[in-house]
């Protein structure tokens, strides 16, 4: 995959999102260090990442017989939104469903909000079609609305449910609104990294040992969850003929099906927490 290693904070987010939400949302720091050690992250790096996540309001300290951290209630909607993007939007959007359009204007005195809007809309999958005008498949409208309200940015934005009427070749035009080569590069890297893992585990014909599944699944999901945000899930009619997302999605779905349950059992065994 990427030349840079996965950040400890990203791996911790994955552990909380994939497992700990099902197990009560809390883990002792000792058990988290044990689990992260299996992902080659040492104790000081875990504590440093926890400190950053606490400052960002993602985690809150809580003692339950031992020192630990739970997910902040404020971030639960963010994780729920992530689930929809990661697991429920694997298929391309339907062109007939139209578009979500965001139009915003931010005073120069508040230009930090302009940067935040651009960043967040890009991360949701919106493409920039003109200054202050952003577009995404219609199914992202509710997520965009929730994000803008949650971040206090709704006063700057008008959201529309739109239909494209005229006057250009839409498949050719959308390629200027999204960076297709960059998205395809990330998909190719994912497939190159994980297709051999999927082939090996499938050929084995048996469920992998729980600890091994955990060691595969957490990096897999951490790498994958970036892609549904970079890729807006455009309708098939608008995509390049060589679009490689389909192969990457198949690899992800295959490994998700193989690895999730034994990984969850492993986390439960290490922590003593139950689903």
C-alpha positions as CSV (number, residue, x, y, z in Angstrom):
1,X,0.0,0.0,0.0
2,X,1.3,3.4,0.9
3,X,5.0,4.0,1.5
4,X,4.2,5.5,4.9
5,X,3.2,3.2,7.7
6,X,-0.3,3.3,9.2
7,X,-0.5,5.7,12.1
8,X,-1.1,4.3,15.5
9,X,-4.1,6.6,16.0
10,X,-5.6,5.3,12.7
11,X,-5.2,1.7,13.9
12,X,-6.7,2.6,17.3
13,X,-9.7,4.2,15.6
14,X,-10.2,1.0,13.6
15,X,-10.1,-1.2,16.7
16,X,-12.7,1.0,18.4
17,X,-14.9,1.2,15.3
18,X,-14.8,-2.4,14.3
19,X,-14.8,-4.1,17.6
20,X,-15.1,-2.0,20.8
21,X,-18.4,-0.4,19.7
22,X,-19.8,-3.9,19.8
23,X,-18.2,-4.7,23.1
24,X,-19.4,-1.6,25.1
25,X,-17.1,1.1,23.6
26,X,-14.5,0.8,26.4
27,X,-11.1,-0.9,26.8
28,X,-8.5,-0.8,29.5
29,X,-5.2,0.8,28.4
30,X,-3.4,-2.4,29.3
31,X,-5.5,-4.5,27.0
32,X,-5.3,-1.9,24.2
33,X,-1.5,-1.9,24.5
34,X,-1.6,-5.8,24.2
35,X,-3.7,-5.7,21.1
36,X,-1.7,-2.9,19.5
37,X,1.5,-4.8,20.3
38,X,0.2,-7.5,18.0
39,X,0.1,-4.9,15.2
40,X,3.8,-3.9,16.0
41,X,2.9,-0.7,17.8
42,X,4.7,-0.3,21.1
43,X,3.3,1.0,24.4
44,X,4.7,4.6,24.2
45,X,3.3,5.0,20.7
46,X,-0.1,3.8,21.9
47,X,-0.1,6.2,24.9
48,X,0.9,9.1,22.6
49,X,-1.9,8.3,20.1
50,X,-4.4,8.0,22.9
51,X,-3.4,11.4,24.2
52,X,-4.0,12.9,20.7
53,X,-7.3,11.2,20.4
54,X,-8.4,12.4,23.8
55,X,-7.5,16.0,22.8
56,X,-9.5,15.7,19.6
57,X,-12.5,14.6,21.6
58,X,-12.6,11.0,20.2
59,X,-11.9,9.2,23.5
60,X,-12.7,9.9,27.1
61,X,-11.0,8.4,30.1
62,X,-13.1,6.1,32.3
63,X,-12.0,3.7,35.1
64,X,-13.8,0.4,35.3
65,X,-11.6,-1.4,37.8
66,X,-8.7,-0.4,35.6
67,X,-7.7,2.7,33.7
68,X,-9.2,2.8,30.3
69,X,-10.8,4.9,27.6
70,X,-14.3,4.9,25.9
71,X,-15.6,6.5,22.8
72,X,-16.9,9.9,23.3
73,X,-20.7,10.0,22.6
74,X,-20.1,13.0,20.3
75,X,-18.1,10.8,17.8
76,X,-20.6,8.0,17.6
77,X,-22.5,9.6,14.7
78,X,-19.2,9.9,12.9
79,X,-18.5,6.2,13.2
80,X,-22.1,5.4,12.1
81,X,-21.6,7.6,9.0
82,X,-18.3,5.7,8.4
83,X,-20.1,2.4,8.5
84,X,-22.5,3.6,5.8
85,X,-19.7,4.7,3.6
86,X,-17.4,1.7,4.2
87,X,-19.9,-1.1,4.1
88,X,-23.2,0.1,2.6
89,X,-21.9,2.1,-0.4
90,X,-19.8,-0.5,-2.2
91,X,-21.9,-0.4,-5.3
92,X,-21.9,2.6,-7.7
93,X,-24.7,5.2,-7.4
94,X,-27.7,5.2,-9.8
95,X,-27.5,8.1,-12.2
96,X,-31.3,8.4,-12.0
97,X,-31.0,9.3,-8.3
98,X,-29.5,12.6,-9.2
99,X,-27.0,14.7,-7.4
100,X,-26.3,16.5,-4.1
101,X,-25.1,20.0,-4.7
102,X,-23.5,22.2,-2.0
103,X,-23.1,25.9,-2.7
104,X,-21.3,28.0,-0.1
105,X,-19.9,31.5,0.4
106,X,-17.7,32.3,3.4
107,X,-16.6,35.9,4.3
108,X,-12.8,36.5,4.0
109,X,-12.7,37.2,7.7
110,X,-13.8,33.6,8.3
111,X,-11.7,31.9,5.7
112,X,-10.7,29.1,8.1
113,X,-14.3,27.9,7.7
114,X,-13.8,28.0,3.9
115,X,-10.8,25.6,4.2
116,X,-12.8,23.4,6.6
117,X,-15.7,23.2,4.2
118,X,-13.5,22.3,1.2
119,X,-11.7,19.7,3.2
120,X,-14.8,18.1,4.6
121,X,-16.7,18.1,1.3
122,X,-13.7,16.5,-0.4
123,X,-13.6,13.9,2.3
124,X,-17.3,13.1,1.8
125,X,-16.7,12.5,-1.9
126,X,-17.8,15.8,-3.3
127,X,-16.1,17.1,-6.5
128,X,-15.5,20.8,-7.1
129,X,-17.3,22.0,-10.2
130,X,-16.8,25.8,-9.8
131,X,-15.7,28.2,-7.0
132,X,-18.0,27.5,-4.0
133,X,-20.0,24.8,-5.9
134,X,-19.5,21.1,-5.1
135,X,-21.3,18.0,-6.4
136,X,-21.7,14.4,-5.3
137,X,-24.1,11.5,-6.0
138,X,-27.5,12.2,-4.5
139,X,-27.2,9.4,-1.9
140,X,-24.6,11.5,0.0
141,X,-27.1,14.3,0.7
142,X,-28.0,13.1,4.2
143,X,-24.4,12.6,5.2
144,X,-23.5,16.0,3.9
145,X,-26.4,17.6,5.9
146,X,-25.4,15.7,9.1
147,X,-21.8,16.7,8.7
148,X,-22.5,20.4,8.2
149,X,-24.8,20.5,11.2
150,X,-22.4,18.6,13.4
151,X,-19.5,20.9,12.6
152,X,-21.5,24.1,12.9
153,X,-21.0,25.0,9.2
154,X,-24.6,24.8,8.0
155,X,-25.0,28.6,8.1
156,X,-22.6,29.0,5.2
157,X,-24.0,26.4,2.8
158,X,-27.0,25.8,0.6
159,X,-27.7,22.1,-0.1
160,X,-29.7,21.1,-3.2
161,X,-31.0,17.8,-4.6
162,X,-30.2,18.3,-8.3
163,X,-30.6,16.8,-11.7
164,X,-28.2,17.3,-14.6
165,X,-30.0,18.8,-17.6
166,X,-27.4,20.1,-20.1
167,X,-25.0,21.1,-21.9
168,X,-21.9,18.9,-22.0
169,X,-20.8,15.3,-22.3
170,X,-21.2,14.4,-18.6
171,X,-18.8,11.4,-18.6
172,X,-16.0,13.6,-20.0
173,X,-16.8,16.5,-17.7
174,X,-16.9,14.7,-14.4
175,X,-13.2,13.6,-14.9
176,X,-12.3,17.2,-14.3
177,X,-14.2,17.4,-11.1
178,X,-12.6,14.3,-9.5
179,X,-9.0,13.1,-9.6
180,X,-9.7,9.7,-11.2
181,X,-6.0,8.7,-11.7
182,X,-5.3,9.3,-8.0
183,X,-8.3,7.3,-6.9
184,X,-7.3,4.4,-9.3
185,X,-3.8,4.4,-8.0
186,X,-5.0,3.9,-4.4
187,X,-7.3,1.1,-5.5
188,X,-4.5,-0.6,-7.4
189,X,-2.2,-0.4,-4.4
190,X,-4.9,-1.9,-2.2
191,X,-5.6,-4.8,-4.6
192,X,-1.8,-5.5,-5.0
193,X,-1.4,-5.6,-1.3
194,X,-4.4,-7.7,-0.3
195,X,-5.4,-9.9,-3.3
196,X,-2.6,-12.4,-2.4
197,X,-3.8,-12.5,1.2
198,X,-7.4,-13.2,0.0
199,X,-6.2,-15.9,-2.4
200,X,-4.1,-17.6,0.3
201,X,-6.8,-17.6,3.0
202,X,-9.4,-18.8,0.5
203,X,-7.2,-21.6,-0.7
204,X,-6.6,-22.7,2.9
205,X,-10.3,-23.6,3.1
206,X,-10.5,-23.1,6.9
207,X,-11.1,-20.1,9.1
208,X,-7.8,-18.4,10.1
209,X,-6.6,-18.5,13.6
210,X,-8.2,-15.6,15.6
211,X,-5.0,-13.7,16.3
212,X,-3.8,-14.0,12.7
213,X,-7.2,-12.8,11.5
214,X,-6.9,-9.7,13.8
215,X,-3.4,-8.9,12.5
216,X,-4.7,-8.9,9.0
217,X,-8.1,-7.3,9.5
218,X,-7.1,-4.1,11.4
219,X,-4.6,-2.9,8.8
220,X,-6.9,-4.1,6.0
221,X,-9.9,-2.0,7.3
222,X,-7.6,0.9,8.1
223,X,-6.3,1.1,4.6
224,X,-9.7,0.4,3.0
225,X,-11.8,3.0,4.9
226,X,-9.9,5.8,3.2
227,X,-11.0,4.7,-0.2
228,X,-14.8,5.1,0.0
229,X,-14.2,8.7,1.0
230,X,-11.9,9.4,-1.9
231,X,-14.2,7.7,-4.3
232,X,-17.7,9.2,-4.4
233,X,-19.2,6.1,-5.9
234,X,-20.1,7.7,-9.2
235,X,-22.6,5.9,-11.5
236,X,-21.0,3.3,-13.8
237,X,-22.0,5.3,-16.9
238,X,-19.6,8.1,-15.8
239,X,-16.6,6.1,-15.0
240,X,-13.5,5.3,-17.1
241,X,-13.7,2.0,-19.0
242,X,-10.7,0.7,-17.0
243,X,-12.1,1.7,-13.6
244,X,-10.4,-0.7,-11.1
245,X,-12.6,-0.2,-8.0
246,X,-14.6,-3.3,-8.7
247,X,-11.6,-5.6,-8.2
248,X,-10.6,-3.8,-5.0
249,X,-14.1,-4.0,-3.6
250,X,-14.3,-7.7,-4.3
251,X,-11.0,-8.2,-2.4
252,X,-12.2,-6.2,0.5
253,X,-15.6,-7.9,0.7
254,X,-13.9,-11.3,0.5
255,X,-11.5,-10.6,3.3
256,X,-14.0,-8.8,5.5
257,X,-16.2,-11.9,5.3
258,X,-13.3,-14.2,6.3
259,X,-11.6,-12.1,8.9
260,X,-14.2,-10.1,10.9
261,X,-15.7,-12.8,13.1
262,X,-12.5,-14.5,14.3
263,X,-11.0,-11.0,14.8
264,X,-13.9,-10.0,17.0
265,X,-13.5,-13.2,19.0
266,X,-9.8,-12.5,19.5
267,X,-10.5,-9.0,20.8
268,X,-13.1,-10.5,23.2
269,X,-10.7,-13.1,24.4
270,X,-7.9,-10.5,25.1
271,X,-10.2,-8.0,26.8
272,X,-12.8,-10.3,28.5
273,X,-15.5,-8.1,27.0
274,X,-18.5,-9.7,25.4
275,X,-20.7,-8.8,22.4
